[in-house]
Every structure is written in structure tokens, then in C-alpha cells.
Amino acid sequence: RAMSCAASFCTATTGAFFRRHHQSKKTNGIAPRAMSGTNANIQRLGPEDPRLSQIVIHNNTVYLSGQVGNGGPDIKAQTKETCDKIDALLELAGTDKTNLLQCMIWVKDIKNDYAGMNEVYNEWIKDGKPVRACVESNMVYKQEGVQLLVEIQAIAALPAAEK
């Protein structure tokens, strides 16, 4: 299982959001953690590591930490795995890819990996038009002996509350 970039999970509402979503959705071991002190209304969602969360919600905006695939054999497989993880986290947060605002993408080798990543990304995002950037990164981290080729960080809006 890959660890993603650090982020924090907070919501201005209350812990009720997490109780509702955490209990009703498959979380793959992701658990909410409450903070104490002056930020008692802030919740965190992510691994037990106190410095790492996978989702931040603030002012109806969902921020996902950088996500990587499961170490698929090539850029297309890793991009698909990464997009699937983003879909699952967005669902957990109460939104989906149609509400994406921005994606930041890092690829290991822009010359050789961009076209394959872009093909999978375009199929995945076909109904949305978030702003996007893609840059080359050294990506020295290897997961279970497999070189990671792509990482995607995403920002999405929560759907408007039904009246």
C-alpha cells in the first residue's frame, strides 16, 4: 500500500460529517481522528500517522493528498490505479470527479510517460475540465520493487447542498 503526500483533513461543520461518511462507506483502513485544543473542530482522515492525512475539507472544497498507484507494470496501469484511488477518496469525502477543480500531476519521465498518462487521464476525466499541470519528477520512491511513474494530487468542490 502506497503512502501519499502529506495533507490534513478538516471540516468547519462537525464530526457528524465523518461519522456519517466513515460508517457508511468502505474506507480501506482510513479512520478519522479528532484534534484537541483550539482546533477541536478539525478532523483528520488518513493513516494513523499524525503528520499524514489523505483528505482535507475546508469551505466546501476537498483537497486530496498526492495519490500513487499500486505499482502497476507501466504508466497506463499506474495512472488507472491512481485515478481509481482518487475516485474512492472523492466518494468518501462526499463528491466525485465531475466536481474536480484542479489536478496536479507528476510523472517520472515526461518524454516517455506523458502520452500514456494523458491517454488514461483523458478517458477518466472525459466529462470534466479541471485546471491541470503536469511536471516531471525524479520520483525515487519504489514500492515493493516497482518504480512509481505517476502521482496525482486533486482538488474538488463538494456538491451544493440540496434544498
N, C-alpha and C positions, 0 to 999 in steps of 0.2 A: 504494500500500500504506500503510495507516494505522499509525502508531506508537501504542502503548498506554501506559498509565501505568507508572511505574517499579516494579519489584519485583525480587527476587533469586531465584535458583534454587539450592537446596541440598538435599543428602540426607545423612543420617547414615550410610548404608550405604557405598558406594564409587562410584567412577566406572564400575563394572561395570553399574550400572543404566542409565546413559546410553549406554554402548557398546551394550548390548543393544537399548534402545529407539530410539536415534538411528539405528542401522544398519538396523533392521527396519521403520521407519515413515517415511512421507513427512513431511518436516519443513518444507517451504516456505522453505528458506534459514535455518532456525533451527539454530544449532550450539551444542554445549556448550563451555564454557570453564572451565578449571581455575584455581583461585586458588592463590597461594603463601603462604608464611608460616605463621602459627599456624592459619589456617583452610584448610589444604591439603585437607581432606576435603569442602569446599564446592564444588559445581559450579554453574555458571550456564547457563541456557538462554534464548537470546534473540538479538537483533541483536548485531552486533559492538560496539555502543556499550557501554563498560564500566559505565555507570550504569543500564543498562536490561536487564531480563530479562522474559520473559513468564510464567515458571512458577517457583514455589518449592515444594519438597517438604521438609517437616520433620515428624518424628514421625508419619509415615503420613498427613499432611494435605497436600493440594495447594492452593496459593494461586495464582490466576491474576491477572495484572495486568488493568487495565481494557481491555476489547476494544470496538472500534467496527466498524461495517460498512464496506463498500466504497463508500459514498456513494450508496446506492440513492435513488430519487426520493421516497420517503415513509417515514413512521415504521414501517409494517409491513415494507417491504422492508429497511430498515436493521436492524430488530430481528431479522429472519430471518437476515440476513448475520452479525450479531453472534453469534447463537445457534449458527450453523454453525461459526464460528471457535472458540467455546468447546468445542463437541463435538470438534473436531480437536485442540485443545490438551489436553483431558482424556484423549483416547485416547493422545496422545504421552506423557503422564505415567503412563499405566497404569490409568486409571479411566474413568468415564463419568458422564453426568448423573444416573443413578439414585443416585449416591453424593454428590450435591451437599448441602452443609450450609448454605450461605448464598449469596445473590446480592444485590449492591448495585447499584441501577440509577439512572442519571442520565438525565433527559430534558430536552430544550431548553425545551419548553412543556408543563407538566403539564396544563393545562386542555385543550389541543388534541391532545396526543400520548399521554397516559396510556392512553386506551381502546384505541387501535390497538396500542400496545406490549403492553398487557396481554393482548389477544386472541392475539397471536402467542406471547407468553411462556407463556400457559396451555396452548396447544396443544403447545408444545415440551416443557414440564415435566410433562405430564399424569400421569405415574406417580410423581412425586416431590413432596416437600413441604419444600423448604429454607426456612429463615427468609429474609425478604426485606425490603428497604427500597427505596423509590423516592422520589427528590427531584428538584426542578427545578434545572437548572444553566444558566448562561449559555452554555456550550459555544460559545465564539467561534471555535474552530478550524474551518477549512473545508478540506476535502480535494478537491483538483482542482476547485475552484469550487463544490462541493456542500456545503451546510451539514450538519454532523453533528447528528443528532437524538437519539441514544441511545448510552450507554456502559454496559457491564455488567461488573462485577468479580465473580468467583466463588471460593468455597472448597469443596473436596470432600475426601472421605476416599478413601484407597486401599482397594481390596478387601482383606479379610482373607486372609492367606497360606494357600494350600491345604496341608493336612497329609497 
